[in-house]
């Protein structure tokens, strides 16, 4: 299984007046996890886009377990759940580093698409990446 782990610290701007992270701010953390995983595989979104491969989000889920708060260090774990045809699904788990509590878990599903957002066969377009993903 391809797996990645990284960290981010909750910024004040990501919280409400009570110091609790606004629910929509978990999705950028998913993106941090996903882009870190791809970089560790030797690919970046920029390099994929230069090769005319886009990965638009077509589905997203998030289950909130505990509140993240201002100045928490959040551990982002990301791995590939599955690849089917022109779709890839990533799993995420977010933990508070201090007490290792699960804060949230979720998924994002992406299509492999060209610059016109038409689905592409990643196996043919980028066989080296395809081999790493499976």
C-alpha positions as a Markdown table, in Angstrom:
| # | Residue | x | y | z |
|---|---|---|---|---|
| 1 | Unk | 0.0 | 0.0 | 0.0 |
| 2 | Unk | 1.2 | 3.5 | -0.9 |
| 3 | Unk | 1.1 | 5.6 | 2.3 |
| 4 | Unk | 2.2 | 9.1 | 3.3 |
| 5 | Unk | 2.2 | 11.0 | 6.5 |
| 6 | Unk | 2.8 | 14.7 | 7.1 |
| 7 | Unk | 1.9 | 17.4 | 9.6 |
| 8 | Unk | 0.3 | 20.9 | 9.7 |
| 9 | Unk | -0.3 | 23.3 | 12.6 |
| 10 | Unk | -3.8 | 24.8 | 13.0 |
| 11 | Unk | -3.6 | 28.5 | 12.2 |
| 12 | Unk | -5.8 | 31.1 | 14.0 |
| 13 | Unk | -7.5 | 31.9 | 10.6 |
| 14 | Unk | -8.8 | 28.3 | 10.4 |
| 15 | Unk | -10.7 | 28.6 | 13.6 |
| 16 | Unk | -13.9 | 30.3 | 14.9 |
| 17 | Unk | -14.2 | 32.5 | 17.9 |
| 18 | Unk | -14.1 | 29.5 | 20.2 |
| 19 | Unk | -10.8 | 28.3 | 18.7 |
| 20 | Unk | -12.4 | 25.3 | 17.0 |
| 21 | Unk | -11.4 | 24.6 | 13.4 |
| 22 | Unk | -14.2 | 25.4 | 10.9 |
| 23 | Unk | -15.4 | 22.2 | 9.2 |
| 24 | Unk | -14.5 | 23.3 | 5.7 |
| 25 | Unk | -10.8 | 23.6 | 6.6 |
| 26 | Unk | -10.4 | 19.9 | 6.8 |
| 27 | Unk | -10.5 | 19.6 | 3.0 |
| 28 | Unk | -7.3 | 21.6 | 2.4 |
| 29 | Unk | -5.6 | 19.3 | 4.9 |
| 30 | Unk | -6.7 | 16.4 | 2.7 |
| 31 | Unk | -5.1 | 18.1 | -0.2 |
| 32 | Unk | -1.9 | 18.5 | 1.7 |
| 33 | Unk | -1.9 | 14.8 | 2.4 |
| 34 | Unk | -2.6 | 13.9 | -1.2 |
| 35 | Unk | 0.0 | 16.2 | -2.7 |
| 36 | Unk | 2.6 | 15.0 | -0.2 |
| 37 | Unk | 1.9 | 11.4 | -1.2 |
| 38 | Unk | 2.2 | 12.2 | -4.9 |
| 39 | Unk | 5.5 | 14.2 | -4.3 |
| 40 | Unk | 6.9 | 11.3 | -2.4 |
| 41 | Unk | 6.1 | 9.1 | -5.4 |
| 42 | Unk | 8.1 | 11.6 | -7.6 |
| 43 | Unk | 5.1 | 13.5 | -9.0 |
| 44 | Unk | 3.6 | 16.9 | -8.3 |
| 45 | Unk | 0.4 | 18.4 | -9.5 |
| 46 | Unk | 2.5 | 20.9 | -11.4 |
| 47 | Unk | 4.4 | 18.2 | -13.2 |
| 48 | Unk | 1.2 | 16.3 | -14.0 |
| 49 | Unk | -0.4 | 19.4 | -15.4 |
| 50 | Unk | 2.6 | 20.1 | -17.5 |
| 51 | Unk | 2.0 | 16.6 | -19.0 |
| 52 | Unk | -1.7 | 17.6 | -19.6 |
| 53 | Unk | -3.0 | 15.4 | -16.8 |
| 54 | Unk | -5.6 | 16.9 | -14.4 |
| 55 | Unk | -7.2 | 15.3 | -11.4 |
| 56 | Unk | -10.5 | 17.0 | -10.7 |
| 57 | Unk | -12.3 | 16.0 | -7.5 |
| 58 | Unk | -15.6 | 14.2 | -8.3 |
| 59 | Unk | -16.5 | 13.1 | -4.8 |
| 60 | Unk | -15.5 | 13.9 | -1.2 |
| 61 | Unk | -16.5 | 12.6 | 2.2 |
| 62 | Unk | -15.5 | 13.7 | 5.7 |
| 63 | Unk | -16.5 | 12.2 | 9.1 |
| 64 | Unk | -15.7 | 14.5 | 12.0 |
| 65 | Unk | -14.7 | 12.7 | 15.2 |
| 66 | Unk | -13.1 | 15.3 | 17.5 |
| 67 | Unk | -12.6 | 19.1 | 17.3 |
| 68 | Unk | -9.2 | 20.4 | 16.1 |
| 69 | Unk | -8.3 | 23.6 | 17.9 |
| 70 | Unk | -6.0 | 26.5 | 17.4 |
| 71 | Unk | -2.3 | 25.6 | 17.5 |
| 72 | Unk | -2.9 | 21.8 | 17.5 |
| 73 | Unk | -0.4 | 19.9 | 15.4 |
| 74 | Unk | -2.5 | 17.7 | 13.0 |
| 75 | Unk | -0.9 | 14.5 | 11.6 |
| 76 | Unk | -2.3 | 13.8 | 8.1 |
| 77 | Unk | -2.2 | 10.2 | 6.9 |
| 78 | Unk | -3.1 | 9.5 | 3.3 |
| 79 | Unk | -3.1 | 6.4 | 1.2 |
| 80 | Unk | -4.7 | 5.2 | -2.1 |
| 81 | Unk | -7.9 | 3.3 | -1.4 |
| 82 | Unk | -8.5 | 2.2 | -5.0 |
| 83 | Unk | -8.0 | 2.8 | -8.7 |
| 84 | Unk | -10.8 | 1.9 | -11.1 |
| 85 | Unk | -10.7 | 2.9 | -14.8 |
| 86 | Unk | -10.2 | 6.7 | -14.9 |
| 87 | Unk | -10.8 | 7.2 | -11.2 |
| 88 | Unk | -8.6 | 7.2 | -8.1 |
| 89 | Unk | -9.8 | 7.3 | -4.5 |
| 90 | Unk | -7.6 | 8.5 | -1.6 |
| 91 | Unk | -8.3 | 7.8 | 2.1 |
| 92 | Unk | -7.3 | 10.3 | 4.8 |
| 93 | Unk | -7.1 | 10.2 | 8.6 |
| 94 | Unk | -6.3 | 13.3 | 10.7 |
| 95 | Unk | -5.0 | 12.9 | 14.2 |
| 96 | Unk | -4.0 | 15.4 | 16.9 |
| 97 | Unk | -0.3 | 14.8 | 17.5 |
| 98 | Unk | -0.4 | 15.6 | 21.2 |
| 99 | Unk | -2.9 | 12.9 | 22.3 |
| 100 | Unk | -3.1 | 10.8 | 19.0 |
| 101 | Unk | -6.9 | 11.3 | 18.9 |
| 102 | Unk | -8.6 | 10.7 | 15.6 |
| 103 | Unk | -10.0 | 14.1 | 14.5 |
| 104 | Unk | -11.5 | 13.2 | 11.1 |
| 105 | Unk | -11.4 | 10.7 | 8.3 |
| 106 | Unk | -12.5 | 10.9 | 4.8 |
| 107 | Unk | -12.0 | 10.2 | 1.1 |
| 108 | Unk | -11.6 | 12.1 | -2.1 |
| 109 | Unk | -12.2 | 10.6 | -5.5 |
| 110 | Unk | -10.6 | 12.1 | -8.6 |
| 111 | Unk | -10.9 | 11.5 | -12.3 |
| 112 | Unk | -7.9 | 11.5 | -14.6 |
| 113 | Unk | -8.7 | 14.1 | -17.2 |
| 114 | Unk | -7.1 | 16.1 | -20.0 |
| 115 | Unk | -7.0 | 19.9 | -20.2 |
| 116 | Unk | -10.6 | 19.9 | -21.6 |
| 117 | Unk | -11.7 | 17.8 | -18.6 |
| 118 | Unk | -12.3 | 14.7 | -20.8 |
| 119 | Unk | -11.4 | 11.4 | -19.0 |
| 120 | Unk | -8.1 | 9.9 | -20.0 |
| 121 | Unk | -6.6 | 6.5 | -19.7 |
| 122 | Unk | -3.7 | 7.1 | -17.2 |
| 123 | Unk | -2.3 | 3.6 | -18.0 |
| 124 | Unk | -1.7 | 4.8 | -21.6 |
| 125 | Unk | -0.9 | 8.4 | -20.9 |
| 126 | Unk | 1.6 | 7.9 | -18.0 |
| 127 | Unk | 2.4 | 4.2 | -17.7 |
| 128 | Unk | 5.2 | 4.9 | -15.1 |
| 129 | Unk | 2.8 | 6.7 | -12.8 |
| 130 | Unk | 0.1 | 4.1 | -13.3 |
| 131 | Unk | 2.6 | 1.4 | -12.3 |
| 132 | Unk | 3.4 | 3.3 | -9.1 |
| 133 | Unk | -0.3 | 3.9 | -8.2 |
| 134 | Unk | -1.3 | 0.3 | -8.6 |
